Amino acid sequence: MNQAGFTTREVVLILIGVVAFAFAGWVWLQSQDAGVDPDVATIDSFESCVEAGYAVMESHPRQCAVPDGETFIEEIDEPVRRTYTSEGGVEITVAAPADGGLVESPLIVSGEVPGSWSFEADFPVELRDSDGEMIAQAPAMLQGDWMTEELVPFEATLEFPSQQEGSEGTLVLIKDNPSDNPDLDDRLEIPVVF
């Protein structure tokens, strides 16, 4: 026993308790410095991520990311279709990406074009960087009867190298013109952000 009336064993146990408490406090402070939110574990959907105040990427569909790297994608029942007019005056609907929307690789492009825009059920789609250089190209495949003037659903997937975040680019839908007659050329350009 020492002068305070504690045995050596009691002093050792008190010291171990103080050290354990100090270590737990240090771990908690480190998690705060790293930006780890202890409530992140309760986030399990796009809606709960937004409610927690995390940033929303205005893509289509919208996305919300939490600090641990998990990203939640907004579930939407019906894609928002925007109607555009091509250089040749043809109406085209595009569901994704949105005009001025954020894009990343792989980029899925979808919408509807007149069947006559294709040749044997496909037409070219290009993605250009901020300098106008083509960084990706793929065929958009029609998902229906392509021998019609009616609108037919299409989809294309473009994979491209990473671009400077926030830089602008252009998605280009090009009417397939196997005749090479310039009078039959047509295109639609949609601005995007990387």
Phi, psi and omega per residue, in radians:
M1 nan 2.519 3.084
N2 -1.779 -3.001 -3.064
Q3 -1.149 -0.470 -3.121
A4 -1.438 -0.148 3.088
G5 1.643 0.236 3.132
F6 -1.754 2.504 3.037
T7 -1.391 2.872 3.124
T8 -1.052 -0.685 3.122
R9 -1.072 -0.773 3.139
E10 -1.120 -0.695 3.120
V11 -1.107 -0.753 3.136
V12 -1.102 -0.763 3.133
L13 -1.121 -0.691 3.101
I14 -1.126 -0.767 3.118
L15 -1.084 -0.737 3.107
I16 -1.075 -0.740 3.113
G17 -1.079 -0.763 3.141
V18 -1.131 -0.768 3.133
V19 -1.108 -0.758 3.133
A20 -1.098 -0.742 3.117
F21 -1.118 -0.738 3.118
A22 -1.132 -0.708 3.131
F23 -1.132 -0.761 3.108
A24 -1.071 -0.699 3.088
G25 -1.130 -0.700 3.114
W26 -1.122 -0.762 3.107
V27 -1.060 -0.754 3.135
W28 -1.092 -0.765 3.118
L29 -1.109 -0.676 3.107
Q30 -1.108 -0.685 3.121
S31 -1.162 -0.579 3.102
Q32 -1.221 -0.699 3.120
D33 -1.141 -0.562 -3.125
A34 -1.411 -0.051 3.122
G35 1.408 0.269 3.139
V36 -1.419 2.124 3.139
D37 -1.604 2.121 -3.119
P38 -1.081 -0.305 -3.125
D39 -1.568 0.027 -3.129
V40 -1.037 -0.564 -3.120
A41 -1.079 -0.393 -3.131
T42 -1.489 -0.141 -3.132
I43 -1.491 2.101 -3.085
D44 -2.372 0.198 3.139
S45 -2.736 2.925 3.083
F46 -1.018 -0.780 -3.091
E47 -1.093 -0.767 -3.127
S48 -1.224 -0.520 3.076
C49 -1.149 -0.774 3.118
V50 -1.129 -0.768 3.136
E51 -1.068 -0.540 3.130
A52 -1.329 -0.146 3.055
G53 1.635 0.223 3.129
Y54 -1.388 2.747 -3.052
A55 -1.136 2.527 3.124
V56 -1.966 2.203 3.074
M57 -1.464 2.147 -3.104
E58 -1.420 1.073 3.062
S59 -1.726 -3.016 3.069
H60 -2.251 1.924 -0.064
P61 -1.303 2.845 -3.116
R62 -1.147 2.710 -3.139
Q63 -2.299 2.591 3.106
C64 -2.300 2.260 -3.083
A65 -2.008 2.428 3.062
V66 -1.772 2.818 -3.034
P67 -0.995 -0.462 -3.100
D68 -1.362 0.025 3.081
G69 1.741 -0.167 3.131
E70 -1.328 2.387 -3.138
T71 -2.056 2.340 3.110
F72 -1.916 2.349 -3.095
I73 -1.856 2.338 3.132
E74 -1.117 2.296 3.083
E75 -1.562 2.202 3.115
I76 -2.206 2.441 -3.103
D77 -1.297 -0.845 -3.071
E78 -2.146 2.180 3.120
P79 -1.097 2.508 3.077
V80 -1.356 2.095 -3.136
R81 -1.819 2.254 3.097
R82 -1.887 2.419 3.136
T83 -1.718 2.253 3.127
Y84 -2.106 2.806 3.031
T85 -2.016 2.182 -3.123
S86 -1.233 2.995 3.105
E87 -1.023 -0.506 3.140
G88 -1.578 0.105 3.094
G89 1.514 0.257 -3.135
V90 -1.595 2.323 3.101
E91 -1.430 2.275 -3.120
I92 -2.293 2.409 3.053
T93 -1.835 2.467 3.121
V94 -2.253 2.195 3.098
A95 -1.577 -0.620 -3.137
A96 -2.681 2.426 -0.006
P97 -1.465 2.914 3.087
A98 -1.309 2.676 3.070
D99 -1.047 2.062 -3.112
G100 1.368 0.149 -3.103
G101 -1.340 2.767 3.087
L102 -1.317 2.390 3.127
V103 -2.253 2.660 3.048
E104 -2.550 2.837 -3.108
S105 -1.518 2.382 -0.038
P106 -1.389 2.465 -3.140
L107 -1.744 2.151 3.082
I108 -1.744 2.108 -3.135
V109 -1.841 2.273 3.141
S110 -2.537 2.741 3.118
G111 2.895 -2.601 -3.137
E112 -2.470 2.370 3.061
V113 -2.283 2.776 2.997
P114 -1.060 2.480 3.135
G115 -0.968 -0.521 -3.121
S116 -1.209 -0.168 3.086
W117 -1.305 -0.243 -3.081
S118 -1.876 2.908 2.944
F119 -2.205 2.059 -3.077
E120 0.938 0.769 2.958
A121 1.329 0.344 2.991
D122 -2.601 2.829 3.063
F123 -2.600 2.718 -3.064
P124 -1.360 2.534 3.028
V125 -2.240 2.347 -3.141
E126 -2.176 2.668 2.997
L127 -2.133 2.230 -3.102
R128 -2.039 2.535 3.139
D129 -1.437 -3.025 -3.072
S130 -1.136 -0.347 3.097
D131 -1.616 0.023 -3.119
G132 1.471 0.099 3.120
E133 -1.404 2.374 3.114
M134 -1.235 2.187 3.123
I135 -1.948 -0.212 3.093
A136 -2.773 2.596 3.075
Q137 -2.602 2.462 3.106
A138 -2.753 2.747 3.058
P139 -1.418 2.410 2.983
A140 -1.546 2.183 -3.090
M141 -1.693 2.200 3.069
L142 -1.297 2.495 -3.077
Q143 -1.986 0.915 -3.133
G144 3.042 -2.945 -3.119
D145 -1.119 2.029 -3.106
W146 -1.580 -0.128 -3.137
M147 -1.662 1.043 -3.113
T148 -2.640 2.799 3.009
E149 -1.600 -0.152 3.129
E150 -1.238 2.804 3.084
L151 -1.248 2.364 -3.127
V152 -2.200 2.328 3.111
P153 -1.084 2.554 3.083
F154 -2.427 2.837 3.041
E155 -2.657 2.474 3.077
A156 -2.446 2.599 3.075
T157 -2.108 2.164 -3.136
L158 -1.991 2.190 3.026
E159 -1.875 2.315 -3.068
F160 -2.530 2.732 3.126
P161 -1.187 2.704 -3.127
S162 -1.074 2.532 -3.119
Q163 -2.046 2.893 3.104
Q164 -1.083 2.214 -3.103
E165 -1.032 2.293 3.125
G166 1.558 -0.144 3.107
S167 -1.296 2.726 -3.085
E168 -1.746 2.683 3.094
G169 -2.531 -3.034 -3.119
T170 -2.420 2.263 2.999
L171 -1.636 2.253 -3.083
V172 -2.132 2.099 3.018
L173 -1.722 2.218 -3.012
I174 -2.112 2.197 3.071
K175 -1.093 2.293 3.099
D176 -1.296 2.210 -3.058
N177 -2.292 1.407 -3.088
P178 -1.162 -0.285 -3.137
S179 -1.359 -0.293 -3.063
D180 1.062 0.288 3.060
N181 -1.336 1.992 -3.076
P182 -1.071 -0.379 3.097
D183 -1.195 -0.332 -3.127
L184 -1.724 -0.017 3.127
D185 -1.184 2.573 3.048
D186 -2.786 2.704 -3.134
R187 -2.781 2.810 3.055
L188 -2.333 2.248 3.118
E189 -1.974 2.306 -3.126
I190 -2.173 2.123 3.104
P191 -1.233 2.467 3.104
V192 -2.374 2.912 3.119
V193 -2.203 2.309 -3.133
F194 -1.466 nan nan
